[in-house]
């Protein structure tokens, strides 16, 4: 069984009228993104972009999700939530490296989770080095906290899947290949391809 993971490096994210990836920049149609989340439990969805070095604190952060899309093989991304449950581990997946979706907002009780994009606090989280798409989702009246939490988590997964669709036909900057050999071999190999120069590394 062989799985290829194509890394597409993202250095910036900008709002635009069409979602796409060009020269390491992820252009985002926020209106289409919000419409795609489409959860009747949410009254308002706010979208912000936080970049490394900005004087921004994301608090309280809930989930941090890396956008990815299955471009070949069985299964899909985030099975059981965004895609169906199928046998996975083969084919090819594209990943937006350097871009993440962060769900944010108060829900239940004590709230933890801080991401500082600059200053001393930025040294304590790897997400300060990524371009963060931040979703803050307000529930409709009468929605219970647990339902709000479920809706927020699902919104983050849907948003990550939406962003990654822009990379479906983009040539990756780097490809890592993970291969599970027959059980009689009892080992695994990982092959990294970078600019058409393969390097073999045993795990």
Secondary structure, DSSP 8 states (H G I E B T S, - for coil): -EEEEEEEE--EEEE-SS-EEETTEEEE-HHHHHHHH--TTEEEEEEEEE-TTSS-EEETEEEEEEEEEEEESS--SSBTTTB-----S-EEEEEEEEEEEEEE---SSS---EEESSSGGGGG-GGGGSEEEEEEEEE-TT--HHHHHHHHHHHHHHHHHHHHHTTTTS--SEEEEEEE--TTT--EEEEEEETTEEEEEE-
